[in-house]
Amino acid sequence: MRWSGQQLEAEAPGALPGLARVHGLVRTSRPPEFAGMTFYEVLAKSALNKVPGSVPGTPYAWTINPYRGCSHACVYCFARPTHRYLDFDDPGAFDAEVVVKVNVGDVLRTELAKPSWTRSPVALGTNTDPYQRAEGRYRLMPRVLEALADSGTPVSLLTKGTLLRRDLPLLARIAEHGPVDLAMSVAVFDPELQALVEPGTPTAAARLATVRAAREAGLECGVFLMPVLPYLTDTTAHLDAALAAIAEAGASYVVWTALHLKPGVRQWYLDWLHRHFPQHDAAYRRMYADGPYAPKAYRRWLAERIEPLLTKHGLRRGAVDDTTGTTRSRSAGIVQAVATAPQPTLF
């Protein structure tokens, strides 16, 4: 079945691939302010997604993804292969072909109104960013957050998007009745490198200003300094500057881990590395020869480099929710850790 057979109103005829697993297409759109991007506006049948393997009572056993695909275009993004489930074979389609669940807020409100809903915590930002640039056009998140607020459902949210500031009053409203755990992902603190690694993201300074705004609004907001990129962002100078800026922003905590390259991401990243930093080709291939994770020795070395800097800047470590796989996928439900808690098991 091809999406073109489901089309009600299309702005870009012939642009649809064979997205057999997704139904409810309303139209396709290629707005001029999003050069090179196509949006597939769909009517979703459900908004809540059960986390595989989670059990009743587990934190963040449910997730919401208003979008599929992401204009941030981060070369290391773990979610890139998920577009294959939508029959997009080109890994680059993840950055340019975005599915928009235009009715997600209304569907969510219906699901949360069911007597069976137990107000389990819900995580957003686990697969694609709910505050990517398209959110400025579609405004899906206010209705999502309003539904969560009205139902008294706790929220965890991870983003790179500064549009989060728009919805801080709604998040504060949710926080009146339950936990709201926010985190901003900021991996690169060198502007030139960021433009190569994460070309669609706001600057690190803009993201940290958003962290500061969240803290001033009385909300907990940490920073995910992840992934740390071997040979690119793991120098003492880069990490020291990053942690100084994070501390200055008033972040509640910091979480970090080294880059991992899962199938479907590995070759995309290594091809990018070869184009821009060919001098590191051999080192990366050795480092990731045995699997997607950096070697234990490297991760131990990185911990020994970061730990004194955390102390220097007065930052506390955060812990992450295992059910959403944060330390393995850069996404997720955040669980606060006390200052004396051991470092999460990253290796």
N, C-alpha and C positions, 0 to 999 in steps of 0.2 A: 504494500500500500504506500503510495507517495503522498506527501503533504499537499501537493497541488490538487489532489482529488478531494481534499477536505476544505479547500479554500473558500471563504465567503467573500472576502474583499482583499485584493492584493495590490500593493503599491509597486511591487517588484516582480512582475510575472516571469516565470521561468527560473527564479532564483532559488527555489526550494529543492533541497536534496531529498533523498529517500529516507525520511525520518519515520520509519515504520513503528517505532515504539512509543511515539508521542502522538496524542490525539487532541482534537479540540482547537485546531488552528483557526484563528479569526482573520488575520491578515499578516502580510509581511510589510516591513517598512524600512526604507533606507533614508533617514532624515539627513539633510545636507550638513548639519552640524556634527554628524558622526561619520566623517569620511571613511569609506571602505568598510563600514559595518552594516550588517543586516540584522534586524530584529524580527523574531517570529513570535507574534502575540498569540497566546493560547489561553483557552479556558481550562483551568486545572480542575480535576475531579477531587483532589485532596491537597491539603496544605501541610499537614503533619506527617513526618517520616519517622518511623520507628528505627532506632539505631540497632543494627544487627548485633545479636549477642547480648544485648542489655536485658536486665531483669527488673521486675517491679521494685521500686525504691532506689534504683540506681540514678545518680545525678545525671541530668541531661540525656535521658533515654530517648528524647524526641528532638528532631531538628526541623527547621523550616528553611527552604531555599526558594525565594521569590524569583530568582534568575537561574538559568543554566548557561554557562559560558561567562566570560569576564573580560572587560576591556582593559583591565590593568596590564595584561600581556606579560606577566612575570615569567621569565624564562625557566624558572625552577618550579613552577606551580604543579603541585601533586595532582590537581584535579583535571589537568589537561586530557588524560586518557578517557575520562568519563564521557566525553563527547562521542566516543565510539558507540555508546549505547543509543545515541540518537542518529546513528548511521552517518556521522561526519567522519570520514576516513583521514582527512588532512589534519594533523595535529595543530596547525595554525588556525583552523576554524574555531577553536576554543576562544581565541582572542577577538574574532570578527563576526561570528554567527551566534547571537545571543537569544535564547528562548526567554520570553517574558510572560509570567503567569499573571495576566492582567486582573484576574478575579481572586487572587490569593487571599486578600484580606477578608472578603465576604465568605469564602469557603472556610477559612480558619475560624471565623466567628461561629459558623454553624457547627463545626467540629467541637469547639470549646464549650458550646451550649449543651452538649449531650450529657445526660446524667452519668455516663460512664467516665467522663473526664475527671481525673483526680488532681488536677493542677500540678502535674509533674513539671519540673523545670524544663524549659525549651532552649535549645542553642541555635543561634543564627550565625552564619559565616563559616559553616563547617565544610562547605563544598565550593561555593562561589560567593563573592562579596555582595552583601545586600546593599551596600552603599557605593557600588561602582558608579561610574558617571551616568549610566542610564537611569539611575534612580532620580536624578534631577528632572528627567523627562516624564517618567511614569508614576512617581510618587506612590510606590506600593507600601513602603515601610510605615507611614503614619497609620494606615488602616490596620496593618498587622499589629503594631504596638498598641493601638486603641483596643483591639480585640483581646490582646493579652492582658492589658490593664483592667478591662472590664471583667475579665474572668479571674483575676487575681493570680495569674500564672507567673512564676519566677522566670527570669530571662538571663541568658548569657549571650554576649555578642562580641564577635571578633571582626575587625574591619581594617582596611587601609584608607577608608573614605572619610574625608573631612565633612561631608554632608551629615554625618552623625550629629553635628552641632545643632542642626535644625530640629532634631527630635529629642534633645535633652530634656525639655519639659515633660514629654510623654514618658521618657524613661524614669524621670524623677517621680512621676505619678505611679508607675509600677512599683518603684522602690518603697512607696508608702505602705505596701502590703506584703512585700516579699523581696528576696535578694535580686539585685541587678548587678551582674558582673560584666564589666566592659573591658575590652583590651584593644589596643591599637597595634597593628603589626608594622614595624619599622625595621627593615633588615639592612638598609644601605644608607650611610651618612655622608657619602661622597656624591655631590650632585651630578658630576659627569658620569660616574659609574652607575648611579641610579637610572639615568636616562637610557643606558644600555640594558640594564637588568630588568627594570620595571617601568617601561616607557609610558604606561598609561596611568601611573599613580601620582597623587599629590606629592609635593616635596616632603622630606623628613621634617622640616621646620613647621610646615602647615599641619602635619599630622600630630606633632607634639603640642602645637597650639591647641588642637582639639582635645588632647589629653588634659591639658591645663584647664580648658573650659569645662570638661566633665568633672574634674576634681573640684572646681569652684562651684559647680552645681550640686556638690555634696555626694557625688557618685564615686564608687570605687572604679578605678581605671588603671590597668597595668599596661605594660609594653612587652610585646613579643619580639625580641631581638633574634629573629630567626627567619630563614636559616642563615647561619654564619657560613660564608662561602670560602672554602680553602683557597689560600694564596691571593684572595681578593679583598676580603673583609675581616680576616683573622689576625691582622697585625695589632700589636699593642697600641699603636697610635690611633688606629680606627676604632678599636673597642673602647679605649679610654675616652675619646671624643664622644662616642655614641652614649656611653653610660653617664658621662657628665651632662649631656643634653637631656637624657631621660630623667635624671635626678632633678635637674633644674625645672623640668616640666611638672614636677610633683607627682610622678607616677606612683601608684600604690605598690607596685612590685615589678619585677622583670623576669621573664622566662626566656631561655635561649636553648638552642641546640644546633648541631652541625647539619649541613646540607645532606639530604639523602636523595638518591636518584632511582626512582622506581621504574619498572618497565613502562614505556610510553612517554616518559619524561627524560630518561637518561640520554637517548640519542639526540633529542631536541636540544637539551642543554649542552651536550658535548659539541654539537655542530655550531652552536652559538659561541662556545668557548674558542673553538678553532678559528672562527672568523675574527674574533676580537682579541683573544689572548692566546695565540698559538704556542707561546712559550711554556704554557702550563699543560699542554695536551698530554704529554707522557706522564706527568705526575698524577693527573686526574685518572688516567686509565689504570695506573698502578693502584691508586687509592681505592677505586671502586671496582677492581677486578673480580672480587669475590662476592659481590652483592650490592644492594642499594645503599647500605649504610657505610659511613666513613669508618675506618678501622678503629678498634678500641684504643689503640695507642694514641691516635690522633685526637680522639674525643677526650681522653685523659689529659693530654697535653693542653687542649683548649680549655678544659675546666681549670687547670692549674694557672692558666693565663687570666681567665675571667674572674675567678674567685677573689683575688686581692683587689681587683678593680671594683667589684661590688662593695667590698668593705670600704675602700677609699671614698666612694661616692655615697655611702650610707644607704644603699639600696638593699631591699630584701628580695629573696627569691620567691617566686610564685610556684604553685603546684598546679597540675592540670588534671582534667577529668579523663580518666582512662577510656570511658565508653565512647567518647568522640575521637579518641586517638590523637589528641593534640600533639604530643611529642613525636608522633610518627607522621603527621600530615599537615602540620601548620594550621589546623583548624580547631576550633573550639570551646567546649564548655570549661570554664575556669573555676577552680576551687582554690580559695585563698589558703596560703600556708603561713604559719607563724614564723617569726624571724629566725627561730632556732631550728626549724624543720630541716631535715637532711635534703640535699639536692635531689630532685626527681631522677629516677633511673633513666638515663639517656643512653646508656651504653652497657 
